[in-house]
């Protein structure tokens, strides 16, 4: 027993001494003015807008880290570092594919830097120029659309400068969109311009390292015209009335009413202006379930449709400063739009739309977004009108909950349609 006891005690002492020595390795020594040895055997693998450096670190006992430093075309230095445990170091923000000089240092606990080891790196094409090359600008209805791809999903800013002449006056504006999505689509909205007022568009793209493309001229585009369709003559079938084989939804549950969806009044704060399925939206019978439910509208005349704006239930309190239920439970996250082919008496699907949930917003910003509504084109990839129709069917497919997987969307506040009167 005594031998085992002494053995354990001796082991503890040895470990303590080793720990103290290791601690000394990492203790800063202000009197140490001796730089560590130089980093050697540097090679690299090219990355998109960067490089992965491989190296051999010096053997100094007080070595802390390895740093790589370069200066961009604007004279701004960037430093990237890894601990001495690593054998590689990633460097990003390299815009020049013909080569960038990078200095690699070893740094010790006292902050001493070794003599630099130089390496010239030729990166692959950086993300910001790849995004710039992918941007497509096309006309929309009272708007224009920008599409781009960013397969590297790096943070970029897209700047849009556009100008046009309206009533003889030249007008110029700029917008900026930040994104890191693999594919993105953005709109410049509320441009009520006719064919005589084409829009000139230029774009440029910037990354987080200050690299920016020159202006890219996208030429002139002529926007499509549409207008809000009056709801004065709209008629709703009664709940569970069947139109071309599809029942009108039940939306009169609790405080909700179907008629509120077409009254041009949005649910704001606590005014309770929405439909509510009370979890039996398909027909009003609990046995038939809730979703998908169909909101069917007789427009009262024939129209060519261009886009739809939907507004969600808010119920955010009397002060109207909180998010409430916007982009959350009980609201519709995915829906389909159909028009009725009266010749065949069949519904024809036009589009499916998934409403994105905004991120990084304050409560008040959620209110602003929610009140503005969510706009979708009937043909989002190539904007155009539908063929003429009198009947429109909005099919609520899924709610926002459970990442758009649950059937808990009971509510909708408003539907607004845009388009033009059909030719006789």
Secondary structure as GFF3:
##gff-version 3
##sequence-region A 1 424
A	DSSP	alpha_helix	2	25	.	.	.	ID=ss1
A	DSSP	beta_strand	40	47	.	.	.	ID=ss2
A	DSSP	beta_strand	50	56	.	.	.	ID=ss3
A	DSSP	beta_strand	63	71	.	.	.	ID=ss4
A	DSSP	beta_strand	77	83	.	.	.	ID=ss5
A	DSSP	beta_strand	88	92	.	.	.	ID=ss6
A	DSSP	beta_strand	100	108	.	.	.	ID=ss7
A	DSSP	beta_strand	117	121	.	.	.	ID=ss8
A	DSSP	alpha_helix	127	134	.	.	.	ID=ss9
A	DSSP	beta_strand	136	140	.	.	.	ID=ss10
A	DSSP	beta_strand	143	149	.	.	.	ID=ss11
A	DSSP	beta_strand	156	166	.	.	.	ID=ss12
A	DSSP	beta_strand	169	179	.	.	.	ID=ss13
A	DSSP	beta_strand	183	188	.	.	.	ID=ss14
A	DSSP	beta_strand	199	207	.	.	.	ID=ss15
A	DSSP	beta_strand	216	221	.	.	.	ID=ss16
A	DSSP	beta_strand	227	228	.	.	.	ID=ss17
A	DSSP	beta_strand	235	236	.	.	.	ID=ss18
A	DSSP	beta_strand	242	243	.	.	.	ID=ss19
A	DSSP	beta_strand	246	247	.	.	.	ID=ss20
A	DSSP	three_ten_helix	258	262	.	.	.	ID=ss21
A	DSSP	beta_strand	275	276	.	.	.	ID=ss22
A	DSSP	three_ten_helix	286	288	.	.	.	ID=ss23
A	DSSP	beta_strand	293	311	.	.	.	ID=ss24
A	DSSP	beta_strand	332	341	.	.	.	ID=ss25
A	DSSP	beta_strand	346	354	.	.	.	ID=ss26
A	DSSP	alpha_helix	363	372	.	.	.	ID=ss27
A	DSSP	beta_strand	374	377	.	.	.	ID=ss28
A	DSSP	beta_strand	389	399	.	.	.	ID=ss29
A	DSSP	alpha_helix	401	404	.	.	.	ID=ss30
A	DSSP	beta_strand	411	412	.	.	.	ID=ss31
A	DSSP	beta_strand	414	421	.	.	.	ID=ss32
###
